Amino acid sequence: MNKKDLVDISTIVNKSIRDAIQETVPNMIKTAIQETVPNMIKSAIQETVPQMIKSAIQETVPGMIKETVKDLLEQNNHILKLELRDEMYAMNKAMENRLVKKIEDTRTEIITDIGEILDQAILPQIGNHEHRLFKIENQLATC
């Protein structure tokens, strides 16, 4: 074999290798991309999205719950204060009405008692004194 034959063989081999590389490498790269990229994307999503959701929930939900509970407690306290105020007003009004009635009953009773005292003790004494005074006046007039 001479040098020219070796160069020709080398050229043929290089061309064959180049052709083989040009035919197989793009397909190999395409196949590798088709097989690995979707799995890589899927894995990346599976690894990051749940953690992102979990982090978002851990950061926002407790605050939301705390604010909601706080708002509900404030509303409940406001309602209870209004109910308590209304109940206290009703109790005070009922007590006031009972006291007014008791005062009126006591005043009526006192007036009745004073009337009885006047009728039973004072008026007879006044009548007795008037009678005595009349007698004394008559005695003075006859003297």
C-alpha positions in Angstrom: 0.0 0.0 0.0 1.3 3.3 -0.9 1.0 6.6 0.7 -1.8 7.7 -1.6 -3.9 4.7 -0.8 -3.4 5.4 2.9 -4.5 9.0 2.4 -7.5 7.8 0.4 -8.4 5.3 3.0 -7.9 7.9 5.7 -10.1 10.3 3.8 -12.8 7.7 3.3 -12.6 6.7 7.0 -12.7 10.3 8.1 -15.7 11.0 5.7 -17.4 7.8 7.0 -16.8 8.9 10.6 -18.0 12.4 9.8 -21.1 11.0 8.1 -21.8 8.6 10.9 -21.3 11.5 13.5 -23.6 13.8 11.4 -26.3 11.1 11.2 -26.1 9.7 14.7 -25.1 12.6 17.0 -28.1 14.9 16.2 -30.4 11.9 16.7 -28.6 11.0 19.9 -28.8 14.5 21.2 -32.5 14.8 20.1 -33.3 11.5 21.8 -31.3 12.4 24.9 -33.2 15.8 25.1 -36.6 14.1 24.5 -35.9 11.5 27.2 -34.2 13.7 29.8 -35.6 17.2 29.6 -39.3 16.3 30.3 -38.2 14.2 33.2 -35.9 17.0 34.4 -38.7 19.5 34.1 -41.1 17.1 35.8 -38.7 16.4 38.6 -38.0 20.1 39.1 -41.7 20.9 39.3 -42.3 18.0 41.6 -39.5 19.1 43.9 -40.2 22.9 43.9 -43.9 23.4 43.5 -45.0 21.5 46.6 -42.4 23.3 48.7 -43.5 26.6 47.2 -47.1 25.9 48.0 -46.2 24.7 51.5 -44.1 27.8 52.1 -46.9 30.0 50.8 -49.4 28.3 53.0 -47.1 28.4 56.1 -46.5 32.1 55.5 -50.0 33.3 54.7 -52.6 31.0 56.4 -51.6 31.5 60.0 -51.7 35.2 59.6 -55.1 35.0 57.8 -56.4 32.7 60.5 -55.1 35.0 63.2 -56.7 38.1 61.6 -60.0 36.2 61.0 -60.1 35.0 64.6 -59.2 38.5 65.9 -61.9 40.1 63.7 -64.5 37.5 64.9 -63.5 38.1 68.6 -63.8 41.8 68.1 -67.2 41.4 66.5 -68.3 39.0 69.2 -67.1 41.3 71.9 -69.0 44.2 70.3 -72.2 42.2 70.1 -71.8 41.1 73.7 -71.2 44.6 74.9 -74.3 45.8 73.1 -76.3 42.9 74.6 -74.9 43.6 78.0 -75.7 47.3 77.7 -79.3 46.6 76.6 -79.7 44.1 79.4 -78.3 46.5 82.0 -80.6 49.2 80.7 -83.6 46.9 80.9 -82.6 45.9 84.5 -82.1 49.5 85.5 -85.4 50.5 84.0 -87.2 47.7 85.8 -85.5 48.6 89.1 -86.4 52.2 88.6 -90.0 51.3 87.9 -90.1 49.1 91.0 -88.5 51.9 93.1 -91.0 54.5 91.8 -93.9 52.2 92.6 -92.4 51.5 96.1 -92.0 55.2 96.7 -95.6 55.9 95.6 -96.9 53.0 97.7 -94.9 54.2 100.7 -96.1 57.8 100.2 -99.7 56.6 100.0 -99.2 54.5 103.1 -97.6 57.5 105.0 -100.5 59.8 104.0 -103.0 57.2 105.0 -101.2 56.7 108.4 -101.1 60.5 108.9 -104.8 60.7 108.1 -105.6 57.9 110.6 -103.4 59.6 113.3 -105.3 62.8 112.7 -108.7 61.1 112.8 -108.0 59.0 115.8 -105.8 61.1 118.1 -105.3 64.7 117.1 -108.8 65.7 115.9 -110.4 64.3 119.1 -107.9 66.2 121.2 -108.5 69.4 119.1 -112.2 68.8 119.6 -111.6 68.3 123.3 -109.5 71.4 123.6 -112.0 73.4 121.6 -114.7 72.2 124.0 -112.6 73.2 127.0 -111.8 76.5 125.4 -115.5 77.1 124.8 -116.2 76.4 128.5 -113.5 78.7 129.6 -114.8 81.5 127.3 -118.3 81.0 128.7 -117.0 81.1 132.3 -115.1 84.3 131.5 -118.1 85.8 129.8 -120.3 85.1 132.9 -117.8 86.6 135.3 
